Amino acid sequence: MRRTDRLFEILQLFRGGKLVLGREIAERLEVSLRTVYRDIDTLIASGIPIEGERGVGYILREPLFLPPLALTLEELRALNLGVEMLRQTSDRELTEAADRLLDKINAVAPSRMRELDALREISVYAARVVVATPLLSRLRSAIERREVVDIAYESLSGERSRRTIWPLQTEFWGRVWTCASWCELRGAFRVFRVDRIGTCTPTGRTYPDEEGRRYADYLAGLDLSKWTALPRSITTGHGS
């Protein structure tokens, strides 16, 4: 969690004027007590009216007013629908992040969220979705760091292989998650189904922003206008 996000979460814990222990904050945010103390010192130094001391607890003595969040009911409905779809189709990390987003919105626009709760006229039932594995989060992290990874992969036909790839983008196709990558073994773009990746191990190397091997280059090689169905090579990682 980024520090700015953590500071925001700490402020949410102080809402209601209750005494909050540093240990409780540390457990909630899964950080050390020392980190909590540093964050609270930062908030106090920035002018937030927090009182208390280490080992005793902290309290927000004055109401904290955040800027109004001007979201329409339709915007909230769209957001809530997206969160529900994530719950059924994505991994735990993204789902928890989406839930935290709703909590933040509820903190600054509670009346709007109550309106949304009263409606609930849209339901999501994602049938036959292949549940994403924990490797989805690991691949996203590798993409952010431009990290080269080794994977063990099994195709739909049962063929097993080991690949060293540059993960470029994770994609959701309505039923399965895939990872578009540059494959060092084939020297070409390949797409792998995330649920068919057995292991994903960092190599300690990073890949360059190299022309011809970017995600934009991969997309440029596809003629999406002619698709009547997803090509086998896109949905399964075959064609290697």
matplotlib code that plots the C-alpha trace (Angstrom):
import matplotlib.pyplot as plt

x = [0.0, 1.3, 2.0, -0.7, -3.3, -2.1, -2.5, -6.0, -6.9, -5.6, -7.9, -10.9, -10.1, -10.3, -13.8, -16.4, -14.2, -13.2, -9.8, -7.7, -4.7, -1.5, -1.5, -5.0, -4.0, -0.9, -3.0, -5.6, -3.1, -0.6, 2.3, 4.7, 3.9, 6.9, 5.4, 2.1, 3.8, 5.7, 2.5, 0.6, 3.5, 3.2, -0.5, -0.1, 2.7, 0.4, -2.2, -4.6, -6.0, -4.9, -4.2, -2.6, 0.6, 2.4, 1.2, -2.0, -3.8, -4.9, -8.1, -9.3, -10.7, -12.2, -14.4, -12.4, -14.1, -13.1, -13.9, -17.4, -17.4, -19.8, -20.8, -24.2, -26.3, -25.5, -21.8, -22.1, -24.2, -21.5, -18.8, -20.7, -21.4, -17.7, -16.8, -19.3, -17.9, -14.4, -15.6, -16.7, -13.9, -10.7, -8.2, -8.4, -6.0, -8.1, -11.3, -10.1, -8.8, -12.3, -14.0, -11.6, -12.6, -16.3, -15.4, -13.7, -16.6, -19.0, -16.9, -17.4, -20.7, -22.8, -26.2, -25.5, -24.3, -27.5, -29.5, -27.6, -28.1, -31.9, -32.0, -29.8, -31.6, -28.6, -27.2, -24.2, -23.9, -20.7, -21.3, -18.4, -15.7, -12.3, -11.3, -8.0, -5.1, -2.9, -0.4, -2.5, -1.4, 2.2, 2.0, 0.6, 3.4, 6.0, 4.4, 4.7, 8.4, 9.1, 10.4, 11.4, 9.9, 10.2, 6.9, 5.9, 3.0, 0.6, -1.4, -5.0, -3.6, -1.5, 1.9, 4.2, 6.9, 9.1, 9.2, 11.1, 8.7, 8.4, 4.8, 3.2, -0.5, -3.1, -6.4, -9.8, -11.9, -15.2, -14.3, -10.5, -7.6, -4.6, -1.2, 0.2, 4.0, 7.2, 8.5, 12.3, 12.1, 10.1, 11.4, 7.8, 4.7, 2.7, -0.4, -0.7, -3.8, -3.1, -5.0, -2.7, 0.5, 1.9, 4.7, 5.9, 9.4, 11.3, 14.6, 16.1, 16.2, 14.2, 13.2, 13.8, 11.2, 12.2, 10.5, 8.9, 8.4, 5.9, 2.2, 1.3, 3.4, 1.5, -1.8, -0.7, -0.2, -3.8, -6.7, -9.5, -12.0, -12.1, -12.7, -16.0, -14.6, -11.4, -8.5, -7.2, -3.8, -5.2, -7.4, -5.1, -1.5, -1.1, 0.4, 3.9]
y = [0.0, 3.4, 5.8, 8.3, 5.5, 4.5, 8.0, 8.2, 4.8, 6.0, 9.1, 6.9, 4.9, 8.2, 9.0, 9.0, 10.5, 7.2, 6.5, 4.4, 2.4, 2.4, -1.4, -1.5, 0.6, -1.5, -4.7, -3.2, -1.9, -4.8, -2.6, -2.2, -0.1, 2.1, 2.9, 3.8, 6.2, 7.9, 8.2, 9.8, 12.3, 13.2, 13.8, 15.9, 17.9, 18.6, 20.2, 17.3, 17.7, 14.3, 14.1, 11.4, 9.6, 6.3, 3.5, 5.2, 5.9, 8.7, 10.6, 13.1, 16.0, 18.0, 16.9, 16.4, 17.7, 16.2, 17.9, 16.8, 13.9, 14.9, 11.5, 10.9, 7.9, 6.5, 6.9, 5.1, 2.3, 1.8, 1.7, -0.8, -3.0, -3.0, -4.0, -6.9, -8.1, -8.0, -10.1, -12.9, -12.7, -11.4, -12.2, -11.3, -8.4, -6.5, -7.4, -6.0, -2.9, -2.3, -2.8, -0.2, 2.2, 1.8, 2.3, 5.6, 6.8, 5.8, 7.9, 11.1, 10.4, 8.2, 9.5, 8.6, 5.1, 4.6, 5.5, 2.9, 0.3, 0.9, 0.3, -2.7, -3.3, -4.8, -8.3, -10.0, -13.7, -14.6, -18.1, -20.5, -18.0, -19.5, -18.1, -16.2, -17.7, -15.8, -15.6, -12.9, -10.5, -11.6, -11.0, -7.5, -6.8, -8.0, -5.8, -2.7, -3.5, -4.5, -7.8, -10.8, -14.0, -17.8, -19.7, -23.3, -23.6, -26.3, -25.9, -27.1, -30.2, -31.1, -30.0, -28.7, -26.1, -23.6, -20.1, -16.9, -14.1, -10.3, -9.9, -6.9, -6.9, -9.0, -9.3, -10.5, -12.1, -12.6, -16.1, -16.4, -14.2, -14.1, -12.5, -11.0, -11.4, -11.4, -14.9, -15.2, -18.8, -18.1, -14.6, -13.4, -12.3, -15.1, -15.0, -17.4, -18.3, -17.4, -20.4, -22.7, -21.2, -23.5, -21.4, -17.8, -17.0, -13.7, -13.9, -10.8, -9.2, -6.3, -5.9, -2.7, -0.5, -1.9, -1.0, -4.0, -5.7, -3.4, -4.2, -1.5, -3.4, -6.6, -4.8, -3.3, -6.7, -7.7, -7.0, -6.9, -5.7, -9.1, -11.1, -13.0, -15.1, -15.0, -16.6, -19.8, -18.3, -15.4, -17.4, -20.3, -19.1, -21.7, -21.1, -21.5]
z = [0.0, -0.9, 1.9, 0.7, 0.7, 4.2, 5.6, 4.1, 5.7, 9.1, 8.9, 8.2, 11.4, 13.4, 12.2, 14.9, 17.6, 19.2, 20.8, 18.5, 19.6, 17.5, 17.7, 16.2, 13.3, 12.7, 12.6, 10.4, 7.8, 8.3, 9.0, 11.9, 14.9, 14.2, 10.7, 12.3, 14.7, 11.8, 9.8, 12.7, 13.3, 9.6, 9.9, 13.0, 11.4, 8.4, 10.7, 11.4, 15.0, 16.3, 20.1, 22.1, 22.7, 22.0, 24.1, 25.2, 21.9, 19.6, 19.0, 16.5, 18.6, 15.8, 12.9, 9.7, 6.6, 3.3, -0.1, -1.3, -3.8, -6.5, -7.9, -9.6, -8.8, -12.2, -11.6, -8.3, -9.9, -12.6, -9.9, -7.8, -10.8, -11.6, -8.1, -8.2, -11.5, -9.9, -7.0, -9.4, -12.0, -10.5, -7.7, -4.1, -4.3, -6.9, -5.1, -1.8, -3.5, -5.0, -1.6, -0.1, -2.8, -2.0, 1.7, 0.9, -1.2, 1.6, 4.0, 2.0, 0.3, 2.7, 1.6, -2.0, -1.0, 1.0, -2.1, -4.1, -1.5, -1.6, -5.3, -6.1, -9.3, -11.1, -10.3, -11.8, -12.3, -14.1, -15.4, -16.1, -15.4, -14.9, -11.5, -11.6, -9.7, -7.2, -10.1, -11.7, -8.9, -9.4, -13.1, -12.6, -10.2, -12.8, -15.4, -13.2, -12.5, -16.1, -14.7, -16.7, -15.3, -15.8, -16.1, -16.3, -18.7, -19.8, -23.0, -23.4, -25.3, -22.2, -23.6, -20.9, -21.4, -19.6, -20.9, -20.0, -20.8, -20.6, -19.3, -21.0, -20.1, -18.3, -20.2, -19.3, -22.1, -20.4, -19.2, -18.8, -17.9, -20.2, -20.2, -23.4, -23.4, -25.3, -25.3, -25.3, -26.4, -29.5, -30.1, -30.7, -28.9, -27.1, -25.0, -22.0, -20.1, -16.5, -15.1, -17.0, -15.6, -12.9, -11.5, -12.1, -10.8, -11.1, -12.9, -11.3, -14.7, -16.1, -19.7, -21.8, -23.4, -26.8, -30.1, -31.6, -28.3, -26.6, -25.9, -28.5, -31.1, -30.2, -30.7, -33.9, -35.3, -34.7, -37.0, -34.4, -37.0, -38.6, -35.5, -35.3, -32.4, -30.4, -32.2, -30.6, -30.2, -28.2, -25.8, -25.1, -25.7, -28.4, -31.8, -30.4]

ax = plt.figure().add_subplot(projection="3d")
ax.plot(x, y, z, "-o")
ax.set_aspect("equal")
plt.show()
